[in-house]
């Protein structure tokens, strides 16, 4: 009778109940069934997990590009897969549907932009207005760094407006968690969340109007007015 191993209860014939299924069609050895020791599979020298990460990245990038260049109606599973040069099998490996992809795009952009803004303000020495200027500069810099973001700032489609709302929500959360970035000495103030909401909303509207040309402002004007608005709001609400 073929020997059996208690570690996976699989026989030498290849029949398996091993949780990792490492014994199927191979000669079972105890070491191969130790789930803590099974190495990650690789293809062409790249681990499976890394390939999955790369495919997810391609899908998100393709989706964001389609959204910014052609609008929400172009954000279909077929369109995204064609742009990413992947089959739908890989799409559903990462996302349940189009809306799940859209959510991933929005959250990623919101986190990246918001973190950049708060970091710039926190690292800037000087007055509250100087820190606020650094924050607005960082926001404009984030838009400059990826032209797709500029298109999102200009567009007024319902889906894009929802995206901007998510970005505003995340920016508000980070500012409320780090009030010292703009308003020194105000940490713990009961109205910090209100000040953060008003400041974020006002600055984002200012930039949206500038991006689509409605305000007729120069870039320096946007920075100056945005910074003053942030400081004034803090002084008014947190006094």
C-alpha positions as CSV (number, residue, x, y, z in Angstrom):
1,X,0.0,0.0,0.0
2,X,1.3,3.4,-0.8
3,X,2.4,5.4,2.2
4,X,0.3,8.3,3.5
5,X,1.4,11.5,5.2
6,X,-0.5,13.0,8.0
7,X,0.5,16.5,7.0
8,X,-1.9,16.5,4.0
9,X,-3.6,13.1,3.9
10,X,-2.5,12.7,0.2
11,X,-1.4,9.4,-1.3
12,X,1.5,8.8,-3.7
13,X,-1.0,8.3,-6.5
14,X,-1.7,12.1,-6.6
15,X,-5.2,12.1,-5.0
16,X,-5.2,15.1,-2.7
17,X,-7.1,16.9,0.0
18,X,-4.2,19.2,0.8
19,X,-5.5,22.8,1.4
20,X,-2.9,24.2,-1.0
21,X,-3.4,21.4,-3.6
22,X,0.3,21.2,-4.0
23,X,0.1,17.4,-4.1
24,X,-2.0,17.0,-7.2
25,X,-0.2,15.1,-9.9
26,X,3.1,15.1,-8.0
27,X,4.7,12.7,-5.6
28,X,3.6,13.9,-2.2
29,X,6.3,14.9,0.4
30,X,5.6,16.4,3.8
31,X,7.6,19.5,3.0
32,X,5.6,20.2,-0.1
33,X,2.4,20.3,2.0
34,X,3.7,22.7,4.6
35,X,1.7,25.8,3.7
36,X,4.2,28.0,5.4
37,X,7.0,26.7,3.2
38,X,5.4,26.6,-0.2
39,X,7.1,29.2,-2.3
40,X,5.1,31.6,-4.5
41,X,4.8,30.4,-8.1
42,X,6.5,32.3,-10.8
43,X,6.1,32.7,-14.5
44,X,9.0,34.1,-16.6
45,X,10.7,35.0,-13.3
46,X,7.8,37.0,-12.0
47,X,5.8,35.9,-8.9
48,X,2.1,35.3,-9.4
49,X,1.2,38.0,-6.8
50,X,3.3,40.6,-8.7
51,X,1.6,39.7,-12.0
52,X,-1.8,40.2,-10.4
53,X,-0.7,43.5,-9.0
54,X,0.5,44.6,-12.4
55,X,-2.7,43.6,-14.1
56,X,-4.8,45.4,-11.5
57,X,-2.6,48.5,-12.1
58,X,-3.1,48.3,-15.9
59,X,-6.9,48.1,-15.4
60,X,-7.0,51.1,-13.1
61,X,-4.8,53.1,-15.4
62,X,-6.8,52.2,-18.5
63,X,-10.0,53.0,-16.7
64,X,-8.8,56.4,-15.5
65,X,-7.6,57.3,-19.0
66,X,-10.9,56.3,-20.7
67,X,-12.9,58.2,-18.0
68,X,-10.9,61.4,-18.5
69,X,-10.6,61.2,-22.3
70,X,-14.0,59.8,-23.4
71,X,-16.2,60.1,-20.4
72,X,-18.0,57.7,-18.1
73,X,-19.9,56.0,-21.0
74,X,-16.6,54.6,-22.2
75,X,-15.9,53.0,-18.9
76,X,-17.1,49.5,-19.8
77,X,-15.6,46.1,-19.1
78,X,-15.0,45.6,-22.8
79,X,-13.5,49.0,-23.3
80,X,-11.2,48.8,-20.2
81,X,-9.9,45.4,-21.1
82,X,-9.2,46.4,-24.7
83,X,-7.3,49.5,-23.5
84,X,-5.4,47.4,-20.9
85,X,-4.8,44.6,-23.4
86,X,-6.2,42.1,-21.0
87,X,-9.1,39.6,-21.2
88,X,-12.3,40.0,-19.2
89,X,-11.1,37.0,-17.1
90,X,-8.5,39.2,-15.5
91,X,-10.9,42.1,-15.1
92,X,-13.2,39.9,-12.9
93,X,-10.1,38.6,-11.1
94,X,-9.9,42.1,-9.5
95,X,-13.3,43.8,-9.9
96,X,-16.9,42.6,-9.6
97,X,-18.1,45.1,-12.2
98,X,-17.6,48.5,-13.7
99,X,-18.7,50.4,-10.6
100,X,-16.1,48.5,-8.5
101,X,-13.4,49.7,-10.9
102,X,-14.7,53.2,-10.7
103,X,-14.6,53.1,-6.9
104,X,-11.0,51.9,-7.0
105,X,-10.0,54.7,-9.3
106,X,-11.7,57.4,-7.2
107,X,-10.3,56.1,-3.9
108,X,-6.8,55.9,-5.3
109,X,-6.9,59.4,-6.7
110,X,-8.5,60.8,-3.6
111,X,-5.8,59.3,-1.3
112,X,-2.9,60.3,-3.5
113,X,-4.0,64.0,-4.0
114,X,-5.2,64.5,-0.4
115,X,-2.0,63.1,1.1
116,X,0.2,65.3,-1.1
117,X,-1.7,68.4,0.0
118,X,-1.6,67.7,3.7
119,X,2.1,66.7,3.6
120,X,3.0,70.0,1.8
121,X,1.2,72.1,4.4
122,X,2.6,70.2,7.3
123,X,6.2,70.4,6.1
124,X,6.0,74.1,5.3
125,X,7.4,76.4,7.9
126,X,6.0,79.9,8.5
127,X,2.6,81.5,8.9
128,X,-0.7,79.9,8.5
129,X,-1.1,81.6,5.1
130,X,2.3,80.3,4.0
131,X,1.2,76.8,4.9
132,X,-2.1,77.3,3.1
133,X,-0.2,78.5,0.0
134,X,1.9,75.4,0.1
135,X,-1.3,73.3,0.3
136,X,-2.9,75.0,-2.7
137,X,0.4,74.8,-4.7
138,X,0.5,71.1,-3.9
139,X,-3.1,70.6,-5.2
140,X,-2.3,72.4,-8.4
141,X,0.9,70.4,-8.7
142,X,-1.0,67.2,-8.3
143,X,-3.2,68.2,-11.2
144,X,-0.2,69.2,-13.3
145,X,1.4,65.9,-12.7
146,X,-1.4,64.0,-14.4
147,X,-3.4,65.7,-17.2
148,X,-6.2,63.3,-16.5
149,X,-6.9,65.0,-13.2
150,X,-7.2,68.4,-15.0
151,X,-9.9,66.9,-17.2
152,X,-11.7,65.6,-14.1
153,X,-11.5,69.1,-12.6
154,X,-13.1,70.6,-15.8
155,X,-15.8,68.0,-16.4
156,X,-19.3,68.4,-15.0
157,X,-20.6,64.9,-15.8
158,X,-22.6,63.4,-12.9
159,X,-20.1,60.6,-12.4
160,X,-17.2,62.9,-12.4
161,X,-19.0,65.2,-9.9
162,X,-19.4,62.2,-7.6
163,X,-15.7,61.5,-8.0
164,X,-14.9,65.0,-7.0
165,X,-17.2,64.6,-4.0
166,X,-15.1,61.6,-2.8
167,X,-11.9,63.5,-3.2
168,X,-13.4,66.4,-1.2
169,X,-14.5,64.0,1.5
170,X,-11.0,62.5,1.8
171,X,-9.3,65.9,1.8
172,X,-11.8,67.0,4.5
173,X,-11.0,63.9,6.7
174,X,-7.3,64.4,6.5
175,X,-7.5,68.2,7.2
176,X,-9.8,67.5,10.2
177,X,-7.3,64.9,11.4
178,X,-4.4,67.3,10.9
179,X,-5.7,70.8,11.7
180,X,-2.3,72.0,12.8
181,X,-1.3,71.9,9.1
182,X,-3.3,75.1,8.6
183,X,-4.6,76.2,11.9
184,X,-1.9,76.0,14.7
185,X,-3.2,75.6,18.2
186,X,-6.7,74.5,17.1
187,X,-6.3,70.7,17.4
188,X,-9.2,69.4,19.5
189,X,-11.5,72.3,18.7
190,X,-15.1,71.1,18.4
191,X,-15.6,73.0,15.1
192,X,-12.5,71.7,13.3
193,X,-14.6,69.3,11.1
194,X,-16.8,72.2,10.0
195,X,-13.8,74.4,9.2
196,X,-12.2,71.5,7.2
197,X,-15.5,71.0,5.3
198,X,-15.8,74.6,4.4
199,X,-12.2,75.1,3.5
200,X,-12.0,72.0,1.3
201,X,-15.2,72.7,-0.5
202,X,-14.3,76.4,-1.2
203,X,-10.8,75.6,-2.5
204,X,-12.0,72.8,-4.8
205,X,-14.7,75.0,-6.3
206,X,-12.2,77.7,-6.8
207,X,-9.9,75.4,-8.7
208,X,-12.7,73.8,-10.7
209,X,-13.8,77.3,-11.9
210,X,-10.2,78.1,-12.7
211,X,-9.6,74.8,-14.6
212,X,-12.5,75.3,-17.0
213,X,-11.9,79.0,-17.5
214,X,-15.0,80.4,-15.8
215,X,-13.2,82.5,-13.2
216,X,-10.7,84.1,-15.5
217,X,-8.1,83.9,-12.8
218,X,-4.4,83.5,-13.2
219,X,-2.7,80.6,-11.4
220,X,-1.0,82.8,-8.8
221,X,-4.4,84.3,-8.1
222,X,-5.8,80.9,-7.4
223,X,-3.0,80.2,-4.9
224,X,-3.3,83.5,-3.2
225,X,-7.1,83.5,-2.9
226,X,-7.2,79.8,-1.9
227,X,-4.7,80.4,0.9
228,X,-6.5,83.5,2.2
229,X,-9.8,81.7,2.1
230,X,-8.4,78.8,4.1
231,X,-6.9,81.1,6.8
232,X,-10.1,83.3,6.9
233,X,-12.3,80.3,7.3
234,X,-10.2,78.9,10.1
235,X,-10.1,82.2,11.9
236,X,-13.9,82.7,11.6
237,X,-15.0,79.2,12.5
238,X,-12.4,78.4,15.1
239,X,-12.3,81.7,17.0
